[in-house]
């Protein structure tokens, strides 16, 4: 049986002139993905992640 650990992260990005939300969130999600975290759900600015342990 697979086992998982979970993480809840409130990701808020302050947009300034020239800031691209998609680039910033993509970089953040890719960083977490390299650490083994898989995006499991989103509710507004709250992101839910899981990874197998």
mmCIF file as Biopython writes it, N, C-alpha, C and O atoms, coordinates in Angstrom:
data_model
#
loop_
_atom_site.group_PDB
_atom_site.id
_atom_site.type_symbol
_atom_site.label_atom_id
_atom_site.label_alt_id
_atom_site.label_comp_id
_atom_site.label_asym_id
_atom_site.label_entity_id
_atom_site.label_seq_id
_atom_site.pdbx_PDB_ins_code
_atom_site.Cartn_x
_atom_site.Cartn_y
_atom_site.Cartn_z
_atom_site.occupancy
_atom_site.B_iso_or_equiv
_atom_site.auth_seq_id
_atom_site.auth_asym_id
_atom_site.pdbx_PDB_model_num
ATOM 1   N N  . UNK A ? 1  ? 0.838  -1.176 0.000   1.0 0.0 1  A 1 
ATOM 2   C CA . UNK A ? 1  ? 0.000  0.000  0.000   1.0 0.0 1  A 1 
ATOM 3   C C  . UNK A ? 1  ? 0.894  1.254  0.000   1.0 0.0 1  A 1 
ATOM 4   O O  . UNK A ? 1  ? 1.815  1.373  0.808   1.0 0.0 1  A 1 
ATOM 5   N N  . UNK A ? 2  ? 0.606  2.164  -0.905  1.0 0.0 2  A 1 
ATOM 6   C CA . UNK A ? 2  ? 1.389  3.389  -0.969  1.0 0.0 2  A 1 
ATOM 7   C C  . UNK A ? 2  ? 1.030  4.303  0.200   1.0 0.0 2  A 1 
ATOM 8   O O  . UNK A ? 2  ? -0.111 4.350  0.659   1.0 0.0 2  A 1 
ATOM 9   N N  . UNK A ? 3  ? 2.056  5.030  0.663   1.0 0.0 3  A 1 
ATOM 10  C CA . UNK A ? 3  ? 1.848  6.001  1.735   1.0 0.0 3  A 1 
ATOM 11  C C  . UNK A ? 3  ? 2.310  7.359  1.229   1.0 0.0 3  A 1 
ATOM 12  O O  . UNK A ? 3  ? 3.267  7.462  0.463   1.0 0.0 3  A 1 
ATOM 13  N N  . UNK A ? 4  ? 1.613  8.392  1.671   1.0 0.0 4  A 1 
ATOM 14  C CA . UNK A ? 4  ? 1.913  9.747  1.228   1.0 0.0 4  A 1 
ATOM 15  C C  . UNK A ? 4  ? 2.061  10.681 2.415   1.0 0.0 4  A 1 
ATOM 16  O O  . UNK A ? 4  ? 1.504  10.452 3.489   1.0 0.0 4  A 1 
ATOM 17  N N  . UNK A ? 5  ? 2.828  11.743 2.191   1.0 0.0 5  A 1 
ATOM 18  C CA . UNK A ? 5  ? 2.823  12.860 3.119   1.0 0.0 5  A 1 
ATOM 19  C C  . UNK A ? 5  ? 2.230  14.036 2.351   1.0 0.0 5  A 1 
ATOM 20  O O  . UNK A ? 5  ? 2.306  14.098 1.124   1.0 0.0 5  A 1 
ATOM 21  N N  . UNK A ? 6  ? 1.647  14.955 3.088   1.0 0.0 6  A 1 
ATOM 22  C CA . UNK A ? 6  ? 0.928  16.057 2.467   1.0 0.0 6  A 1 
ATOM 23  C C  . UNK A ? 6  ? 1.477  17.392 2.945   1.0 0.0 6  A 1 
ATOM 24  O O  . UNK A ? 6  ? 2.028  17.505 4.040   1.0 0.0 6  A 1 
ATOM 25  N N  . UNK A ? 7  ? 1.312  18.400 2.096   1.0 0.0 7  A 1 
ATOM 26  C CA . UNK A ? 7  ? 1.735  19.748 2.440   1.0 0.0 7  A 1 
ATOM 27  C C  . UNK A ? 7  ? 0.675  20.714 1.902   1.0 0.0 7  A 1 
ATOM 28  O O  . UNK A ? 7  ? 0.193  20.564 0.779   1.0 0.0 7  A 1 
ATOM 29  N N  . UNK A ? 8  ? 0.329  21.689 2.708   1.0 0.0 8  A 1 
ATOM 30  C CA . UNK A ? 8  ? -0.585 22.745 2.296   1.0 0.0 8  A 1 
ATOM 31  C C  . UNK A ? 8  ? 0.224  24.035 2.277   1.0 0.0 8  A 1 
ATOM 32  O O  . UNK A ? 8  ? 0.883  24.382 3.257   1.0 0.0 8  A 1 
ATOM 33  N N  . UNK A ? 9  ? 0.166  24.736 1.161   1.0 0.0 9  A 1 
ATOM 34  C CA . UNK A ? 9  ? 0.949  25.970 1.035   1.0 0.0 9  A 1 
ATOM 35  C C  . UNK A ? 9  ? 0.061  27.075 0.462   1.0 0.0 9  A 1 
ATOM 36  O O  . UNK A ? 9  ? -0.602 26.899 -0.560  1.0 0.0 9  A 1 
ATOM 37  N N  . UNK A ? 10 ? 0.068  28.207 1.145   1.0 0.0 10 A 1 
ATOM 38  C CA . UNK A ? 10 ? -0.663 29.380 0.679   1.0 0.0 10 A 1 
ATOM 39  C C  . UNK A ? 10 ? 0.306  30.180 -0.188  1.0 0.0 10 A 1 
ATOM 40  O O  . UNK A ? 10 ? 1.232  30.813 0.319   1.0 0.0 10 A 1 
ATOM 41  N N  . UNK A ? 11 ? 0.083  30.145 -1.491  1.0 0.0 11 A 1 
ATOM 42  C CA . UNK A ? 11 ? 0.984  30.809 -2.434  1.0 0.0 11 A 1 
ATOM 43  C C  . UNK A ? 11 ? 0.318  32.089 -2.913  1.0 0.0 11 A 1 
ATOM 44  O O  . UNK A ? 11 ? -0.662 32.055 -3.657  1.0 0.0 11 A 1 
ATOM 45  N N  . UNK A ? 12 ? 0.858  33.208 -2.479  1.0 0.0 12 A 1 
ATOM 46  C CA . UNK A ? 12 ? 0.359  34.505 -2.911  1.0 0.0 12 A 1 
ATOM 47  C C  . UNK A ? 12 ? 1.484  35.213 -3.644  1.0 0.0 12 A 1 
ATOM 48  O O  . UNK A ? 12 ? 2.603  35.319 -3.142  1.0 0.0 12 A 1 
ATOM 49  N N  . UNK A ? 13 ? 1.177  35.689 -4.820  1.0 0.0 13 A 1 
ATOM 50  C CA . UNK A ? 13 ? 2.190  36.336 -5.651  1.0 0.0 13 A 1 
ATOM 51  C C  . UNK A ? 13 ? 1.800  37.789 -5.835  1.0 0.0 13 A 1 
ATOM 52  O O  . UNK A ? 13 ? 0.721  38.099 -6.341  1.0 0.0 13 A 1 
ATOM 53  N N  . UNK A ? 14 ? 2.694  38.676 -5.415  1.0 0.0 14 A 1 
ATOM 54  C CA . UNK A ? 14 ? 2.442  40.106 -5.577  1.0 0.0 14 A 1 
ATOM 55  C C  . UNK A ? 14 ? 2.891  40.517 -6.975  1.0 0.0 14 A 1 
ATOM 56  O O  . UNK A ? 14 ? 4.069  40.421 -7.319  1.0 0.0 14 A 1 
ATOM 57  N N  . UNK A ? 15 ? 1.943  40.972 -7.763  1.0 0.0 15 A 1 
ATOM 58  C CA . UNK A ? 15 ? 2.245  41.342 -9.138  1.0 0.0 15 A 1 
ATOM 59  C C  . UNK A ? 15 ? 2.663  42.807 -9.202  1.0 0.0 15 A 1 
ATOM 60  O O  . UNK A ? 15 ? 2.007  43.683 -8.638  1.0 0.0 15 A 1 
ATOM 61  N N  . UNK A ? 16 ? 3.746  43.049 -9.887  1.0 0.0 16 A 1 
ATOM 62  C CA . UNK A ? 16 ? 4.246  44.395 -10.129 1.0 0.0 16 A 1 
ATOM 63  C C  . UNK A ? 16 ? 4.333  44.583 -11.632 1.0 0.0 16 A 1 
ATOM 64  O O  . UNK A ? 16 ? 4.157  43.627 -12.387 1.0 0.0 16 A 1 
ATOM 65  N N  . UNK A ? 17 ? 4.597  45.776 -12.064 1.0 0.0 17 A 1 
ATOM 66  C CA . UNK A ? 17 ? 4.756  46.019 -13.504 1.0 0.0 17 A 1 
ATOM 67  C C  . UNK A ? 17 ? 5.769  45.057 -14.089 1.0 0.0 17 A 1 
ATOM 68  O O  . UNK A ? 17 ? 6.875  44.910 -13.568 1.0 0.0 17 A 1 
ATOM 69  N N  . UNK A ? 18 ? 5.392  44.413 -15.158 1.0 0.0 18 A 1 
ATOM 70  C CA . UNK A ? 18 ? 6.293  43.479 -15.827 1.0 0.0 18 A 1 
ATOM 71  C C  . UNK A ? 18 ? 6.330  42.097 -15.217 1.0 0.0 18 A 1 
ATOM 72  O O  . UNK A ? 18 ? 7.031  41.222 -15.726 1.0 0.0 18 A 1 
ATOM 73  N N  . UNK A ? 19 ? 5.583  41.870 -14.121 1.0 0.0 19 A 1 
ATOM 74  C CA . UNK A ? 19 ? 5.545  40.567 -13.481 1.0 0.0 19 A 1 
ATOM 75  C C  . UNK A ? 19 ? 4.547  39.675 -14.206 1.0 0.0 19 A 1 
ATOM 76  O O  . UNK A ? 19 ? 3.411  40.075 -14.462 1.0 0.0 19 A 1 
ATOM 77  N N  . UNK A ? 20 ? 4.976  38.477 -14.529 1.0 0.0 20 A 1 
ATOM 78  C CA . UNK A ? 20 ? 4.104  37.533 -15.221 1.0 0.0 20 A 1 
ATOM 79  C C  . UNK A ? 20 ? 3.735  36.421 -14.246 1.0 0.0 20 A 1 
ATOM 80  O O  . UNK A ? 20 ? 4.584  35.617 -13.863 1.0 0.0 20 A 1 
ATOM 81  N N  . UNK A ? 21 ? 2.461  36.376 -13.846 1.0 0.0 21 A 1 
ATOM 82  C CA . UNK A ? 21 ? 1.992  35.394 -12.879 1.0 0.0 21 A 1 
ATOM 83  C C  . UNK A ? 21 ? 2.308  33.972 -13.323 1.0 0.0 21 A 1 
ATOM 84  O O  . UNK A ? 21 ? 2.778  33.160 -12.526 1.0 0.0 21 A 1 
ATOM 85  N N  . UNK A ? 22 ? 2.052  33.669 -14.594 1.0 0.0 22 A 1 
ATOM 86  C CA . UNK A ? 22 ? 2.255  32.307 -15.092 1.0 0.0 22 A 1 
ATOM 87  C C  . UNK A ? 22 ? 3.708  31.873 -14.960 1.0 0.0 22 A 1 
ATOM 88  O O  . UNK A ? 22 ? 3.977  30.726 -14.600 1.0 0.0 22 A 1 
ATOM 89  N N  . UNK A ? 23 ? 4.643  32.762 -15.243 1.0 0.0 23 A 1 
ATOM 90  C CA . UNK A ? 23 ? 6.061  32.418 -15.119 1.0 0.0 23 A 1 
ATOM 91  C C  . UNK A ? 23 ? 6.437  32.147 -13.668 1.0 0.0 23 A 1 
ATOM 92  O O  . UNK A ? 23 ? 7.170  31.201 -13.383 1.0 0.0 23 A 1 
ATOM 93  N N  . UNK A ? 24 ? 5.941  32.968 -12.757 1.0 0.0 24 A 1 
ATOM 94  C CA . UNK A ? 24 ? 6.292  32.825 -11.343 1.0 0.0 24 A 1 
ATOM 95  C C  . UNK A ? 24 ? 5.694  31.548 -10.754 1.0 0.0 24 A 1 
ATOM 96  O O  . UNK A ? 24 ? 6.390  30.805 -10.062 1.0 0.0 24 A 1 
ATOM 97  N N  . UNK A ? 25 ? 4.406  31.284 -11.020 1.0 0.0 25 A 1 
ATOM 98  C CA . UNK A ? 25 ? 3.779  30.090 -10.455 1.0 0.0 25 A 1 
ATOM 99  C C  . UNK A ? 25 ? 4.370  28.829 -11.077 1.0 0.0 25 A 1 
ATOM 100 O O  . UNK A ? 25 ? 4.522  27.817 -10.393 1.0 0.0 25 A 1 
ATOM 101 N N  . UNK A ? 26 ? 4.705  28.878 -12.365 1.0 0.0 26 A 1 
ATOM 102 C CA . UNK A ? 26 ? 5.336  27.729 -13.019 1.0 0.0 26 A 1 
ATOM 103 C C  . UNK A ? 26 ? 6.675  27.422 -12.383 1.0 0.0 26 A 1 
ATOM 104 O O  . UNK A ? 26 ? 6.984  26.257 -12.133 1.0 0.0 26 A 1 
ATOM 105 N N  . UNK A ? 27 ? 7.473  28.437 -12.117 1.0 0.0 27 A 1 
ATOM 106 C CA . UNK A ? 27 ? 8.779  28.241 -11.470 1.0 0.0 27 A 1 
ATOM 107 C C  . UNK A ? 27 ? 8.605  27.636 -10.078 1.0 0.0 27 A 1 
ATOM 108 O O  . UNK A ? 27 ? 9.332  26.713 -9.710  1.0 0.0 27 A 1 
ATOM 109 N N  . UNK A ? 28 ? 7.642  28.151 -9.297  1.0 0.0 28 A 1 
ATOM 110 C CA . UNK A ? 28 ? 7.393  27.646 -7.951  1.0 0.0 28 A 1 
ATOM 111 C C  . UNK A ? 28 ? 6.949  26.176 -7.996  1.0 0.0 28 A 1 
ATOM 112 O O  . UNK A ? 28 ? 7.450  25.352 -7.231  1.0 0.0 28 A 1 
ATOM 113 N N  . UNK A ? 29 ? 6.014  25.853 -8.890  1.0 0.0 29 A 1 
ATOM 114 C CA . UNK A ? 29 ? 5.517  24.480 -8.983  1.0 0.0 29 A 1 
ATOM 115 C C  . UNK A ? 29 ? 6.597  23.528 -9.486  1.0 0.0 29 A 1 
ATOM 116 O O  . UNK A ? 29 ? 6.673  22.390 -9.023  1.0 0.0 29 A 1 
ATOM 117 N N  . UNK A ? 30 ? 7.427  23.966 -10.418 1.0 0.0 30 A 1 
ATOM 118 C CA . UNK A ? 30 ? 8.522  23.126 -10.901 1.0 0.0 30 A 1 
ATOM 119 C C  . UNK A ? 30 ? 9.538  22.855 -9.794  1.0 0.0 30 A 1 
ATOM 120 O O  . UNK A ? 30 ? 10.067 21.748 -9.698  1.0 0.0 30 A 1 
ATOM 121 N N  . UNK A ? 31 ? 9.811  23.847 -8.967  1.0 0.0 31 A 1 
ATOM 122 C CA . UNK A ? 31 ? 10.730 23.663 -7.837  1.0 0.0 31 A 1 
ATOM 123 C C  . UNK A ? 31 ? 10.189 22.599 -6.885  1.0 0.0 31 A 1 
ATOM 124 O O  . UNK A ? 31 ? 10.921 21.701 -6.470  1.0 0.0 31 A 1 
ATOM 125 N N  . UNK A ? 32 ? 8.916  22.701 -6.545  1.0 0.0 32 A 1 
ATOM 126 C CA . UNK A ? 32 ? 8.314  21.706 -5.650  1.0 0.0 32 A 1 
ATOM 127 C C  . UNK A ? 32 ? 8.264  20.331 -6.312  1.0 0.0 32 A 1 
ATOM 128 O O  . UNK A ? 32 ? 8.450  19.315 -5.642  1.0 0.0 32 A 1 
ATOM 129 N N  . UNK A ? 33 ? 8.016  20.289 -7.618  1.0 0.0 33 A 1 
ATOM 130 C CA . UNK A ? 33 ? 8.009  19.020 -8.341  1.0 0.0 33 A 1 
ATOM 131 C C  . UNK A ? 33 ? 9.358  18.325 -8.306  1.0 0.0 33 A 1 
ATOM 132 O O  . UNK A ? 33 ? 9.428  17.103 -8.169  1.0 0.0 33 A 1 
ATOM 133 N N  . UNK A ? 34 ? 10.432 19.098 -8.430  1.0 0.0 34 A 1 
ATOM 134 C CA . UNK A ? 34 ? 11.780 18.507 -8.352  1.0 0.0 34 A 1 
ATOM 135 C C  . UNK A ? 34 ? 12.047 17.920 -6.969  1.0 0.0 34 A 1 
ATOM 136 O O  . UNK A ? 34 ? 12.866 17.014 -6.824  1.0 0.0 34 A 1 
ATOM 137 N N  . UNK A ? 35 ? 11.352 18.439 -5.946  1.0 0.0 35 A 1 
ATOM 138 C CA . UNK A ? 35 ? 11.487 17.911 -4.582  1.0 0.0 35 A 1 
ATOM 139 C C  . UNK A ? 35 ? 10.561 16.717 -4.352  1.0 0.0 35 A 1 
ATOM 140 O O  . UNK A ? 35 ? 10.519 16.168 -3.251  1.0 0.0 35 A 1 
ATOM 141 N N  . UNK A ? 36 ? 9.822  16.316 -5.383  1.0 0.0 36 A 1 
ATOM 142 C CA . UNK A ? 36 ? 8.957  15.148 -5.283  1.0 0.0 36 A 1 
ATOM 143 C C  . UNK A ? 36 ? 7.506  15.453 -4.976  1.0 0.0 36 A 1 
ATOM 144 O O  . UNK A ? 36 ? 6.695  14.532 -4.880  1.0 0.0 36 A 1 
ATOM 145 N N  . UNK A ? 37 ? 7.155  16.725 -4.819  1.0 0.0 37 A 1 
ATOM 146 C CA . UNK A ? 37 ? 5.781  17.090 -4.503  1.0 0.0 37 A 1 
ATOM 147 C C  . UNK A ? 37 ? 4.929  17.092 -5.759  1.0 0.0 37 A 1 
ATOM 148 O O  . UNK A ? 37 ? 5.345  17.593 -6.804  1.0 0.0 37 A 1 
ATOM 149 N N  . UNK A ? 38 ? 3.731  16.528 -5.649  1.0 0.0 38 A 1 
ATOM 150 C CA . UNK A ? 38 ? 2.762  16.489 -6.740  1.0 0.0 38 A 1 
ATOM 151 C C  . UNK A ? 38 ? 1.569  17.348 -6.340  1.0 0.0 38 A 1 
ATOM 152 O O  . UNK A ? 38 ? 1.033  17.206 -5.240  1.0 0.0 38 A 1 
ATOM 153 N N  . UNK A ? 39 ? 1.157  18.238 -7.236  1.0 0.0 39 A 1 
ATOM 154 C CA . UNK A ? 39 ? 0.004  19.090 -6.960  1.0 0.0 39 A 1 
ATOM 155 C C  . UNK A ? 39 ? -1.250 18.225 -6.921  1.0 0.0 39 A 1 
ATOM 156 O O  . UNK A ? 39 ? -1.566 17.527 -7.885  1.0 0.0 39 A 1 
ATOM 157 N N  . UNK A ? 40 ? -1.966 18.278 -5.787  1.0 0.0 40 A 1 
ATOM 158 C CA . UNK A ? 40 ? -3.150 17.449 -5.612  1.0 0.0 40 A 1 
ATOM 159 C C  . UNK A ? 40 ? -4.437 18.261 -5.708  1.0 0.0 40 A 1 
ATOM 160 O O  . UNK A ? 40 ? -5.503 17.703 -5.970  1.0 0.0 40 A 1 
ATOM 161 N N  . UNK A ? 41 ? -4.347 19.575 -5.497  1.0 0.0 41 A 1 
ATOM 162 C CA . UNK A ? 41 ? -5.549 20.394 -5.578  1.0 0.0 41 A 1 
ATOM 163 C C  . UNK A ? 41 ? -5.242 21.847 -5.299  1.0 0.0 41 A 1 
ATOM 164 O O  . UNK A ? 41 ? -4.193 22.188 -4.753  1.0 0.0 41 A 1 
ATOM 165 N N  . UNK A ? 42 ? -6.189 22.705 -5.688  1.0 0.0 42 A 1 
ATOM 166 C CA . UNK A ? 42 ? -6.038 24.148 -5.490  1.0 0.0 42 A 1 
ATOM 167 C C  . UNK A ? 42 ? -7.385 24.695 -5.047  1.0 0.0 42 A 1 
ATOM 168 O O  . UNK A ? 42 ? -8.427 24.308 -5.576  1.0 0.0 42 A 1 
ATOM 169 N N  . UNK A ? 43 ? -7.358 25.597 -4.071  1.0 0.0 43 A 1 
ATOM 170 C CA . UNK A ? 43 ? -8.549 26.305 -3.633  1.0 0.0 43 A 1 
ATOM 171 C C  . UNK A ? 43 ? -8.149 27.761 -3.424  1.0 0.0 43 A 1 
ATOM 172 O O  . UNK A ? 43 ? -7.677 28.134 -2.350  1.0 0.0 43 A 1 
ATOM 173 N N  . UNK A ? 44 ? -8.340 28.577 -4.454  1.0 0.0 44 A 1 
ATOM 174 C CA . UNK A ? 44 ? -7.913 29.979 -4.379  1.0 0.0 44 A 1 
ATOM 175 C C  . UNK A ? 44 ? -6.395 30.058 -4.388  1.0 0.0 44 A 1 
ATOM 176 O O  . UNK A ? 44 ? -5.749 29.654 -5.355  1.0 0.0 44 A 1 
ATOM 177 N N  . UNK A ? 45 ? -5.827 30.584 -3.300  1.0 0.0 45 A 1 
ATOM 178 C CA . UNK A ? 45 ? -4.369 30.683 -3.201  1.0 0.0 45 A 1 
ATOM 179 C C  . UNK A ? 45 ? -3.774 29.546 -2.376  1.0 0.0 45 A 1 
ATOM 180 O O  . UNK A ? 45 ? -2.569 29.527 -2.126  1.0 0.0 45 A 1 
ATOM 181 N N  . UNK A ? 46 ? -4.607 28.601 -1.952  1.0 0.0 46 A 1 
ATOM 182 C CA . UNK A ? 46 ? -4.142 27.461 -1.161  1.0 0.0 46 A 1 
ATOM 183 C C  . UNK A ? 46 ? -3.905 26.288 -2.100  1.0 0.0 46 A 1 
ATOM 184 O O  . UNK A ? 46 ? -4.810 25.849 -2.809  1.0 0.0 46 A 1 
ATOM 185 N N  . UNK A ? 47 ? -2.671 25.785 -2.092  1.0 0.0 47 A 1 
ATOM 186 C CA . UNK A ? 47 ? -2.265 24.683 -2.964  1.0 0.0 47 A 1 
ATOM 187 C C  . UNK A ? 47 ? -1.985 23.470 -2.082  1.0 0.0 47 A 1 
ATOM 188 O O  . UNK A ? 47 ? -1.319 23.579 -1.052  1.0 0.0 47 A 1 
ATOM 189 N N  . UNK A ? 48 ? -2.502 22.316 -2.497  1.0 0.0 48 A 1 
ATOM 190 C CA . UNK A ? 48 ? -2.349 21.066 -1.746  1.0 0.0 48 A 1 
ATOM 191 C C  . UNK A ? 48 ? -1.416 20.147 -2.541  1.0 0.0 48 A 1 
ATOM 192 O O  . UNK A ? 48 ? -1.614 19.920 -3.734  1.0 0.0 48 A 1 
ATOM 193 N N  . UNK A ? 49 ? -0.402 19.630 -1.857  1.0 0.0 49 A 1 
ATOM 194 C CA . UNK A ? 49 ? 0.592  18.776 -2.475  1.0 0.0 49 A 1 
ATOM 195 C C  . UNK A ? 49 ? 0.679  17.460 -1.731  1.0 0.0 49 A 1 
ATOM 196 O O  . UNK A ? 49 ? 0.351  17.372 -0.547  1.0 0.0 49 A 1 
ATOM 197 N N  . UNK A ? 50 ? 1.132  16.431 -2.450  1.0 0.0 50 A 1 
ATOM 198 C CA . UNK A ? 50 ? 1.407  15.143 -1.810  1.0 0.0 50 A 1 
ATOM 199 C C  . UNK A ? 50 ? 2.656  14.562 -2.457  1.0 0.0 50 A 1 
ATOM 200 O O  . UNK A ? 50 ? 2.994  14.886 -3.596  1.0 0.0 50 A 1 
ATOM 201 N N  . UNK A ? 51 ? 3.340  13.692 -1.705  1.0 0.0 51 A 1 
ATOM 202 C CA . UNK A ? 51 ? 4.448  12.915 -2.258  1.0 0.0 51 A 1 
ATOM 203 C C  . UNK A ? 51 ? 4.516  11.597 -1.529  1.0 0.0 51 A 1 
ATOM 204 O O  . UNK A ? 51 ? 4.199  11.484 -0.345  1.0 0.0 51 A 1 
ATOM 205 N N  . UNK A ? 52 ? 4.938  10.614 -2.277  1.0 0.0 52 A 1 
ATOM 206 C CA . UNK A ? 52 ? 5.022  9.268  -1.728  1.0 0.0 52 A 1 
ATOM 207 C C  . UNK A ? 52 ? 6.191  9.181  -0.757  1.0 0.0 52 A 1 
ATOM 208 O O  . UNK A ? 52 ? 7.264  9.735  -0.996  1.0 0.0 52 A 1 
ATOM 209 N N  . UNK A ? 53 ? 5.959  8.470  0.347   1.0 0.0 53 A 1 
ATOM 210 C CA . UNK A ? 53 ? 7.040  8.247  1.332   1.0 0.0 53 A 1 
ATOM 211 C C  . UNK A ? 53 ? 7.341  6.782  1.439   1.0 0.0 53 A 1 
ATOM 212 O O  . UNK A ? 53 ? 8.216  6.387  2.210   1.0 0.0 53 A 1 
#
